[in-house]
């Protein structure tokens, strides 16, 4: 499904939608996302189990040692 199709379908829904969050919750989430974005990147070399990660269109595979 295309992104446009997903958004159109989402707008059609009128029942069973999530309730709006409070401004306090919104700003707490925004602050957490900002802090996460500022954190140093973590290396994948420390992972010790099978892993598939997507980097753009490329899939990176890592096998545990």
Secondary structure, DSSP 8 states (H G I E B T S, - for coil): --HHHHHHHHHH--SS------HHHHHHHHHHHHHHHHS----GGG--S-EEEEETTEEEEE---
